[in-house]
Amino acid sequence: MKTCLLVIDVQESFRHRPYSTERDMPAYLAAQNALITGALAQGVPVVRVFHTDGPDQADNAFAHASGLIKPLGGLVDFAASATFEKHRHSALVGTGLDVWLTENGIGRLIVSGIRTEQCCETTTRHASDLGWAVDYVVDATLTFDMQQPNGQPLSAADIKARTTTVLTERFATLCTVEQALARAKAAA
């Protein structure tokens, strides 16, 4: 089964959001870069997805006018097999990614990127529902602390734990970087 690595929303926009922090960035980038490098070494196609939305103004970090719709600093430089822009949480809504995956005979996706519980999780659920096998590499996803509706803090670690809990055995196989690469190699 042919595998494809999705690198979702790994863009400078996030460094310009009020909730952004660099606390977990080094570990995330190490995992993300190892996943990209390993995939490329195996000949696994790597697809880049950028998120754009809102008014096209310089003060909107997710607008082209901001100049921030570009790879996150610290991300390994790579030539993407394809690049898509999305305007919704799922990378499969209105982007043509689903068509590209089908045309290229992709049966398994490796999901990575920013944010763990939003675009990465949503794309995982959507892809699973559409019939793709999904390997979710939580260490190669990044998120930020949030505040619950009752005002209590919710840590990024707790968000990741919740995401892995709801995805495993339902929508995805949870993998380390090494496991995802081994599964891609075995499926080739």
CYANA upper distance limits for C-alpha pairs under 8 A (distance plus 0.5 A):
  1 MET  CA    106 ILE  CA      7.61
  1 MET  CA    107 GLY  CA      6.05
  1 MET  CA    108 ARG  CA      7.19
  1 MET  CA    187 ALA  CA      5.48
  1 MET  CA    188 ALA  CA      6.23
  2 LYS  CA    105 GLY  CA      7.00
  2 LYS  CA    106 ILE  CA      5.41
  2 LYS  CA    107 GLY  CA      6.02
  2 LYS  CA    108 ARG  CA      6.77
  2 LYS  CA    184 ALA  CA      8.09
  2 LYS  CA    187 ALA  CA      7.10
  2 LYS  CA    188 ALA  CA      6.18
  3 THR  CA     44 VAL  CA      6.75
  3 THR  CA     45 PRO  CA      7.88
  3 THR  CA    106 ILE  CA      6.10
  3 THR  CA    107 GLY  CA      6.64
  3 THR  CA    108 ARG  CA      5.10
  3 THR  CA    109 LEU  CA      6.16
  3 THR  CA    110 ILE  CA      7.78
  3 THR  CA    184 ALA  CA      6.34
  3 THR  CA    187 ALA  CA      7.97
  3 THR  CA    188 ALA  CA      7.90
  4 CYS  CA     44 VAL  CA      6.24
  4 CYS  CA     45 PRO  CA      5.56
  4 CYS  CA     46 VAL  CA      6.47
  4 CYS  CA     47 VAL  CA      7.73
  4 CYS  CA    106 ILE  CA      6.96
  4 CYS  CA    108 ARG  CA      6.93
  4 CYS  CA    109 LEU  CA      5.57
  4 CYS  CA    110 ILE  CA      6.67
  5 LEU  CA     36 ILE  CA      8.11
  5 LEU  CA     39 ALA  CA      7.63
  5 LEU  CA     44 VAL  CA      7.45
  5 LEU  CA     45 PRO  CA      6.75
  5 LEU  CA     46 VAL  CA      5.23
  5 LEU  CA     47 VAL  CA      6.61
  5 LEU  CA    109 LEU  CA      6.37
  5 LEU  CA    110 ILE  CA      5.13
  5 LEU  CA    111 VAL  CA      6.80
  5 LEU  CA    112 SER  CA      8.08
  6 LEU  CA     46 VAL  CA      6.56
  6 LEU  CA     47 VAL  CA      5.49
  6 LEU  CA     48 ARG  CA      6.69
  6 LEU  CA     49 VAL  CA      7.78
  6 LEU  CA    109 LEU  CA      7.40
  6 LEU  CA    110 ILE  CA      6.47
  6 LEU  CA    111 VAL  CA      5.68
  6 LEU  CA    112 SER  CA      6.54
  6 LEU  CA    113 GLY  CA      8.26
  7 VAL  CA     46 VAL  CA      7.67
  7 VAL  CA     47 VAL  CA      6.56
  7 VAL  CA     48 ARG  CA      5.45
  7 VAL  CA     49 VAL  CA      6.62
  7 VAL  CA    111 VAL  CA      7.33
  7 VAL  CA    112 SER  CA      5.77
  7 VAL  CA    113 GLY  CA      5.72
  8 ILE  CA     48 ARG  CA      6.72
  8 ILE  CA     49 VAL  CA      5.30
  8 ILE  CA     50 PHE  CA      6.99
  8 ILE  CA     91 ALA  CA      8.06
  8 ILE  CA    111 VAL  CA      8.08
  8 ILE  CA    112 SER  CA      6.64
  8 ILE  CA    113 GLY  CA      4.98
  8 ILE  CA    114 ILE  CA      6.64
  8 ILE  CA    119 CYS  CA      7.80
  8 ILE  CA    120 CYS  CA      7.26
  9 ASP  CA     48 ARG  CA      8.25
  9 ASP  CA     49 VAL  CA      6.13
  9 ASP  CA     50 PHE  CA      5.18
  9 ASP  CA     51 HIS  CA      6.10
  9 ASP  CA    113 GLY  CA      6.44
  9 ASP  CA    114 ILE  CA      5.94
  9 ASP  CA    115 ARG  CA      8.20
  9 ASP  CA    119 CYS  CA      8.36
 10 VAL  CA     49 VAL  CA      8.32
 10 VAL  CA     50 PHE  CA      7.65
 10 VAL  CA     71 PRO  CA      6.47
 10 VAL  CA     72 LEU  CA      6.06
 10 VAL  CA     75 LEU  CA      8.46
 10 VAL  CA    113 GLY  CA      6.07
 10 VAL  CA    114 ILE  CA      6.27
 11 GLN  CA     50 PHE  CA      7.39
 11 GLN  CA     68 LEU  CA      7.53
 11 GLN  CA     69 ILE  CA      6.53
 11 GLN  CA     70 LYS  CA      5.80
 11 GLN  CA     71 PRO  CA      4.95
 11 GLN  CA     72 LEU  CA      4.72
 11 GLN  CA     73 GLY  CA      8.41
 12 GLU  CA     16 HIS  CA      7.77
 12 GLU  CA     68 LEU  CA      5.63
 12 GLU  CA     69 ILE  CA      6.93
 12 GLU  CA     70 LYS  CA      6.49
 12 GLU  CA     71 PRO  CA      6.57
 12 GLU  CA     72 LEU  CA      4.96
 12 GLU  CA     73 GLY  CA      7.29
 13 SER  CA     17 ARG  CA      7.62
 13 SER  CA     61 ALA  CA      5.32
 13 SER  CA     62 PHE  CA      6.24
 13 SER  CA     68 LEU  CA      5.52
 13 SER  CA     69 ILE  CA      6.75
 13 SER  CA     70 LYS  CA      8.38
 13 SER  CA     72 LEU  CA      8.47
 14 PHE  CA     20 SER  CA      6.88
 14 PHE  CA     61 ALA  CA      7.95
 15 ARG  CA     20 SER  CA      6.16
 15 ARG  CA     21 THR  CA      7.92
 16 HIS  CA     20 SER  CA      7.49
 16 HIS  CA     61 ALA  CA      6.80
 17 ARG  CA     61 ALA  CA      7.83
 19 TYR  CA    144 PHE  CA      7.20
 19 TYR  CA    145 ASP  CA      7.81
 19 TYR  CA    146 MET  CA      8.29
 20 SER  CA    144 PHE  CA      6.94
 21 THR  CA     25 MET  CA      8.25
 21 THR  CA    144 PHE  CA      7.55
 22 GLU  CA     26 PRO  CA      8.08
 24 ASP  CA     28 TYR  CA      6.72
 24 ASP  CA    142 LEU  CA      7.93
 25 MET  CA     29 LEU  CA      6.44
 25 MET  CA    142 LEU  CA      7.98
 26 PRO  CA     30 ALA  CA      6.64
 27 ALA  CA     31 ALA  CA      6.84
 27 ALA  CA    139 ASP  CA      8.40
 28 TYR  CA     32 GLN  CA      6.52
 28 TYR  CA    139 ASP  CA      6.77
 28 TYR  CA    140 ALA  CA      6.09
 28 TYR  CA    141 THR  CA      6.98
 28 TYR  CA    142 LEU  CA      6.67
 29 LEU  CA     33 ASN  CA      6.25
 29 LEU  CA     74 GLY  CA      7.32
 29 LEU  CA     75 LEU  CA      6.86
 29 LEU  CA    140 ALA  CA      7.86
 30 ALA  CA     34 ALA  CA      6.59
 31 ALA  CA     35 LEU  CA      6.64
 31 ALA  CA    139 ASP  CA      6.59
 31 ALA  CA    140 ALA  CA      5.53
 31 ALA  CA    177 VAL  CA      7.17
 32 GLN  CA     36 ILE  CA      6.74
 32 GLN  CA     75 LEU  CA      8.14
 32 GLN  CA    112 SER  CA      7.66
 32 GLN  CA    113 GLY  CA      7.99
 32 GLN  CA    139 ASP  CA      8.20
 32 GLN  CA    140 ALA  CA      5.12
 32 GLN  CA    141 THR  CA      7.94
 33 ASN  CA     37 THR  CA      6.48
 33 ASN  CA     75 LEU  CA      6.79
 33 ASN  CA     76 VAL  CA      6.13
 34 ALA  CA     38 GLY  CA      6.36
 34 ALA  CA    177 VAL  CA      7.69
 35 LEU  CA     39 ALA  CA      6.50
 35 LEU  CA    140 ALA  CA      7.96
 35 LEU  CA    177 VAL  CA      6.17
 35 LEU  CA    178 GLU  CA      8.41
 35 LEU  CA    181 LEU  CA      7.82
 36 ILE  CA     40 LEU  CA      6.65
 36 ILE  CA     46 VAL  CA      7.62
 36 ILE  CA     76 VAL  CA      8.23
 37 THR  CA     41 ALA  CA      6.67
 37 THR  CA     76 VAL  CA      8.41
 38 GLY  CA     42 GLN  CA      6.92
 38 GLY  CA    181 LEU  CA      7.16
 39 ALA  CA     43 GLY  CA      6.78
 39 ALA  CA     44 VAL  CA      5.44
 39 ALA  CA     45 PRO  CA      7.70
 39 ALA  CA     46 VAL  CA      7.68
 39 ALA  CA    181 LEU  CA      7.08
 40 LEU  CA     44 VAL  CA      6.07
 40 LEU  CA     45 PRO  CA      7.38
 40 LEU  CA     46 VAL  CA      7.65
 42 GLN  CA    185 LYS  CA      7.57
 44 VAL  CA    184 ALA  CA      8.20
 45 PRO  CA     80 ALA  CA      8.02
 45 PRO  CA     81 SER  CA      6.11
 46 VAL  CA     80 ALA  CA      5.97
 46 VAL  CA     81 SER  CA      6.02
 46 VAL  CA     82 ALA  CA      7.90
 47 VAL  CA     80 ALA  CA      5.88
 47 VAL  CA     81 SER  CA      6.01
 47 VAL  CA     82 ALA  CA      5.59
 47 VAL  CA     83 THR  CA      6.35
 47 VAL  CA     84 PHE  CA      8.35
 48 ARG  CA     80 ALA  CA      6.50
 48 ARG  CA     81 SER  CA      8.38
 48 ARG  CA     82 ALA  CA      6.93
 48 ARG  CA     83 THR  CA      5.23
 48 ARG  CA     84 PHE  CA      6.92
 49 VAL  CA     83 THR  CA      6.20
 49 VAL  CA     84 PHE  CA      5.31
 49 VAL  CA     85 GLU  CA      6.12
 49 VAL  CA     86 LYS  CA      7.50
 49 VAL  CA     91 ALA  CA      7.52
 50 PHE  CA     69 ILE  CA      7.36
 50 PHE  CA     70 LYS  CA      8.36
 50 PHE  CA     83 THR  CA      8.20
 50 PHE  CA     84 PHE  CA      6.83
 50 PHE  CA     85 GLU  CA      5.29
 50 PHE  CA     86 LYS  CA      6.74
 51 HIS  CA     62 PHE  CA      7.14
 51 HIS  CA     69 ILE  CA      8.15
 51 HIS  CA     85 GLU  CA      6.22
 51 HIS  CA     86 LYS  CA      5.49
 51 HIS  CA     87 HIS  CA      6.43
 51 HIS  CA     88 ARG  CA      8.21
 52 THR  CA     62 PHE  CA      5.32
 52 THR  CA     63 ALA  CA      6.09
 52 THR  CA     64 HIS  CA      7.89
 52 THR  CA     69 ILE  CA      7.92
 52 THR  CA     85 GLU  CA      7.13
 52 THR  CA     86 LYS  CA      6.66
 52 THR  CA     87 HIS  CA      5.94
 53 ASP  CA     62 PHE  CA      6.15
 53 ASP  CA     63 ALA  CA      6.52
 53 ASP  CA     87 HIS  CA      5.96
 54 GLY  CA     60 ASN  CA      7.61
 54 GLY  CA     62 PHE  CA      7.54
 54 GLY  CA     63 ALA  CA      7.11
 55 PRO  CA     60 ASN  CA      7.42
 55 PRO  CA     63 ALA  CA      7.16
 56 ASP  CA     60 ASN  CA      7.51
 56 ASP  CA     63 ALA  CA      5.40
 56 ASP  CA     64 HIS  CA      6.79
 56 ASP  CA     65 ALA  CA      6.07
 56 ASP  CA     66 SER  CA      8.34
 57 GLN  CA     63 ALA  CA      6.75
 57 GLN  CA     64 HIS  CA      8.16
 57 GLN  CA     65 ALA  CA      5.69
 57 GLN  CA     66 SER  CA      6.89
 58 ALA  CA     63 ALA  CA      7.58
 58 ALA  CA     64 HIS  CA      8.25
 58 ALA  CA     65 ALA  CA      5.20
 58 ALA  CA     66 SER  CA      4.45
 58 ALA  CA     67 GLY  CA      7.96
 59 ASP  CA     66 SER  CA      6.64
 60 ASN  CA     65 ALA  CA      8.23
 60 ASN  CA     66 SER  CA      6.60
 61 ALA  CA     66 SER  CA      6.08
 61 ALA  CA     67 GLY  CA      8.39
 61 ALA  CA     68 LEU  CA      6.54
 61 ALA  CA     69 ILE  CA      8.24
 62 PHE  CA     66 SER  CA      7.67
 62 PHE  CA     68 LEU  CA      7.44
 62 PHE  CA     69 ILE  CA      7.03
 63 ALA  CA     67 GLY  CA      8.04
 63 ALA  CA     68 LEU  CA      7.95
 63 ALA  CA     69 ILE  CA      7.45
 64 HIS  CA     68 LEU  CA      7.33
 64 HIS  CA     69 ILE  CA      6.38
 71 PRO  CA     75 LEU  CA      7.28
 84 PHE  CA     95 THR  CA      6.70
 84 PHE  CA     96 GLY  CA      8.15
 84 PHE  CA     97 LEU  CA      7.37
 85 GLU  CA     91 ALA  CA      8.48
 85 GLU  CA     95 THR  CA      6.80
 86 LYS  CA     90 SER  CA      8.14
 86 LYS  CA     91 ALA  CA      6.37
 86 LYS  CA     93 VAL  CA      7.74
 86 LYS  CA     94 GLY  CA      7.59
 86 LYS  CA     95 THR  CA      6.25
 87 HIS  CA     94 GLY  CA      8.42
 88 ARG  CA     93 VAL  CA      7.11
 89 HIS  CA     93 VAL  CA      8.47
 89 HIS  CA    118 GLN  CA      6.94
 89 HIS  CA    119 CYS  CA      5.11
 89 HIS  CA    122 THR  CA      6.70
 89 HIS  CA    123 THR  CA      7.60
 90 SER  CA    119 CYS  CA      6.13
 90 SER  CA    120 CYS  CA      8.09
 90 SER  CA    122 THR  CA      5.74
 90 SER  CA    123 THR  CA      4.82
 90 SER  CA    126 HIS  CA      7.38
 91 ALA  CA     95 THR  CA      7.25
 91 ALA  CA     97 LEU  CA      7.57
 91 ALA  CA    119 CYS  CA      7.74
 91 ALA  CA    123 THR  CA      6.12
 92 LEU  CA     96 GLY  CA      7.57
 92 LEU  CA     97 LEU  CA      6.23
 92 LEU  CA     98 ASP  CA      6.27
 92 LEU  CA    123 THR  CA      7.14
 92 LEU  CA    126 HIS  CA      7.75
 92 LEU  CA    127 ALA  CA      7.90
 96 GLY  CA    100 TRP  CA      6.83
 97 LEU  CA    101 LEU  CA      6.59
 98 ASP  CA    102 THR  CA      6.70
 99 VAL  CA    103 GLU  CA      6.52
100 TRP  CA    104 ASN  CA      6.58
101 LEU  CA    105 GLY  CA      6.75
101 LEU  CA    106 ILE  CA      5.67
101 LEU  CA    107 GLY  CA      8.46
102 THR  CA    106 ILE  CA      6.48
107 GLY  CA    132 TRP  CA      5.99
107 GLY  CA    133 ALA  CA      6.82
108 ARG  CA    132 TRP  CA      6.08
108 ARG  CA    133 ALA  CA      5.09
108 ARG  CA    134 VAL  CA      6.14
108 ARG  CA    135 ASP  CA      7.95
109 LEU  CA    132 TRP  CA      7.30
109 LEU  CA    133 ALA  CA      6.74
109 LEU  CA    134 VAL  CA      5.30
109 LEU  CA    135 ASP  CA      6.62
110 ILE  CA    134 VAL  CA      6.37
110 ILE  CA    135 ASP  CA      5.20
110 ILE  CA    136 TYR  CA      6.44
110 ILE  CA    137 VAL  CA      7.59
110 ILE  CA    180 ALA  CA      7.50
111 VAL  CA    120 CYS  CA      7.02
111 VAL  CA    124 THR  CA      7.40
111 VAL  CA    134 VAL  CA      7.55
111 VAL  CA    135 ASP  CA      6.76
111 VAL  CA    136 TYR  CA      5.56
111 VAL  CA    137 VAL  CA      6.76
112 SER  CA    120 CYS  CA      6.99
112 SER  CA    136 TYR  CA      7.38
112 SER  CA    137 VAL  CA      6.48
112 SER  CA    138 VAL  CA      7.74
112 SER  CA    140 ALA  CA      5.73
112 SER  CA    141 THR  CA      5.69
113 GLY  CA    120 CYS  CA      6.89
113 GLY  CA    140 ALA  CA      6.76
113 GLY  CA    141 THR  CA      5.12
113 GLY  CA    142 LEU  CA      6.89
114 ILE  CA    118 GLN  CA      8.43
114 ILE  CA    119 CYS  CA      7.40
114 ILE  CA    120 CYS  CA      7.08
114 ILE  CA    141 THR  CA      6.05
114 ILE  CA    142 LEU  CA      5.47
114 ILE  CA    143 THR  CA      6.75
115 ARG  CA    119 CYS  CA      6.28
115 ARG  CA    120 CYS  CA      6.53
115 ARG  CA    141 THR  CA      6.98
115 ARG  CA    142 LEU  CA      5.83
115 ARG  CA    143 THR  CA      5.22
115 ARG  CA    144 PHE  CA      8.31
116 THR  CA    120 CYS  CA      5.77
116 THR  CA    121 GLU  CA      6.59
116 THR  CA    138 VAL  CA      7.73
116 THR  CA    141 THR  CA      5.73
116 THR  CA    142 LEU  CA      5.96
116 THR  CA    143 THR  CA      5.83
116 THR  CA    159 ILE  CA      8.29
116 THR  CA    160 LYS  CA      7.02
116 THR  CA    163 THR  CA      7.77
117 GLU  CA    121 GLU  CA      5.58
117 GLU  CA    122 THR  CA      7.90
117 GLU  CA    143 THR  CA      7.82
117 GLU  CA    159 ILE  CA      7.30
117 GLU  CA    160 LYS  CA      7.56
117 GLU  CA    163 THR  CA      6.39
118 GLN  CA    122 THR  CA      6.30
119 CYS  CA    123 THR  CA      6.36
120 CYS  CA    124 THR  CA      6.64
120 CYS  CA    141 THR  CA      8.03
121 GLU  CA    125 ARG  CA      6.73
121 GLU  CA    163 THR  CA      7.58
121 GLU  CA    167 LEU  CA      8.21
122 THR  CA    126 HIS  CA      6.59
123 THR  CA    127 ALA  CA      6.39
124 THR  CA    128 SER  CA      6.58
124 THR  CA    134 VAL  CA      7.08
124 THR  CA    136 TYR  CA      7.96
124 THR  CA    171 PHE  CA      7.18
124 THR  CA    172 ALA  CA      7.50
125 ARG  CA    129 ASP  CA      6.67
125 ARG  CA    167 LEU  CA      8.15
125 ARG  CA    171 PHE  CA      6.11
125 ARG  CA    172 ALA  CA      8.42
126 HIS  CA    130 LEU  CA      6.76
127 ALA  CA    131 GLY  CA      6.88
127 ALA  CA    132 TRP  CA      5.93
127 ALA  CA    133 ALA  CA      8.13
127 ALA  CA    134 VAL  CA      7.74
128 SER  CA    132 TRP  CA      5.63
128 SER  CA    133 ALA  CA      6.63
128 SER  CA    134 VAL  CA      6.99
128 SER  CA    171 PHE  CA      5.94
128 SER  CA    172 ALA  CA      7.67
129 ASP  CA    171 PHE  CA      8.22
133 ALA  CA    172 ALA  CA      7.45
134 VAL  CA    171 PHE  CA      7.61
134 VAL  CA    172 ALA  CA      5.35
134 VAL  CA    173 THR  CA      6.79
135 ASP  CA    172 ALA  CA      6.01
135 ASP  CA    173 THR  CA      5.32
135 ASP  CA    174 LEU  CA      6.39
135 ASP  CA    175 CYS  CA      6.71
135 ASP  CA    180 ALA  CA      6.94
136 TYR  CA    172 ALA  CA      6.51
136 TYR  CA    173 THR  CA      6.51
136 TYR  CA    174 LEU  CA      5.47
136 TYR  CA    175 CYS  CA      6.39
137 VAL  CA    141 THR  CA      7.34
137 VAL  CA    174 LEU  CA      6.60
137 VAL  CA    175 CYS  CA      5.49
137 VAL  CA    176 THR  CA      6.07
137 VAL  CA    177 VAL  CA      6.76
137 VAL  CA    180 ALA  CA      7.64
138 VAL  CA    142 LEU  CA      8.50
138 VAL  CA    160 LYS  CA      7.69
138 VAL  CA    164 THR  CA      7.83
138 VAL  CA    174 LEU  CA      7.72
138 VAL  CA    175 CYS  CA      7.74
138 VAL  CA    176 THR  CA      7.76
139 ASP  CA    176 THR  CA      7.23
139 ASP  CA    177 VAL  CA      7.88
140 ALA  CA    177 VAL  CA      7.82
143 THR  CA    156 ALA  CA      6.28
143 THR  CA    159 ILE  CA      8.31
143 THR  CA    160 LYS  CA      8.25
144 PHE  CA    155 SER  CA      7.71
144 PHE  CA    156 ALA  CA      5.42
145 ASP  CA    153 PRO  CA      7.76
145 ASP  CA    154 LEU  CA      6.28
145 ASP  CA    155 SER  CA      4.98
145 ASP  CA    156 ALA  CA      5.03
145 ASP  CA    159 ILE  CA      8.38
146 MET  CA    153 PRO  CA      6.55
146 MET  CA    154 LEU  CA      5.62
146 MET  CA    155 SER  CA      6.91
146 MET  CA    156 ALA  CA      7.78
147 GLN  CA    151 GLY  CA      6.27
147 GLN  CA    152 GLN  CA      6.24
147 GLN  CA    153 PRO  CA      5.04
147 GLN  CA    154 LEU  CA      6.09
148 GLN  CA    152 GLN  CA      5.79
148 GLN  CA    153 PRO  CA      6.50
148 GLN  CA    154 LEU  CA      6.81
154 LEU  CA    158 ASP  CA      6.94
154 LEU  CA    159 ILE  CA      7.45
155 SER  CA    159 ILE  CA      6.80
156 ALA  CA    160 LYS  CA      6.70
157 ALA  CA    161 ALA  CA      6.71
158 ASP  CA    162 ARG  CA      6.64
159 ILE  CA    163 THR  CA      6.63
160 LYS  CA    164 THR  CA      6.65
161 ALA  CA    165 THR  CA      6.63
162 ARG  CA    166 VAL  CA      6.85
163 THR  CA    167 LEU  CA      6.65
164 THR  CA    168 THR  CA      6.37
164 THR  CA    174 LEU  CA      7.65
166 VAL  CA    170 ARG  CA      7.74
167 LEU  CA    171 PHE  CA      5.53
167 LEU  CA    172 ALA  CA      6.12
167 LEU  CA    173 THR  CA      8.29
167 LEU  CA    174 LEU  CA      8.41
168 THR  CA    172 ALA  CA      5.92
168 THR  CA    173 THR  CA      6.30
168 THR  CA    174 LEU  CA      6.62
169 GLU  CA    173 THR  CA      6.94
175 CYS  CA    179 GLN  CA      5.85
175 CYS  CA    180 ALA  CA      5.98
176 THR  CA    180 ALA  CA      6.64
177 VAL  CA    181 LEU  CA      6.79
178 GLU  CA    182 ALA  CA      6.61
179 GLN  CA    183 ARG  CA      6.54
180 ALA  CA    184 ALA  CA      6.66
181 LEU  CA    185 LYS  CA      6.70
182 ALA  CA    186 ALA  CA      6.62
183 ARG  CA    187 ALA  CA      6.53
184 ALA  CA    188 ALA  CA      6.73
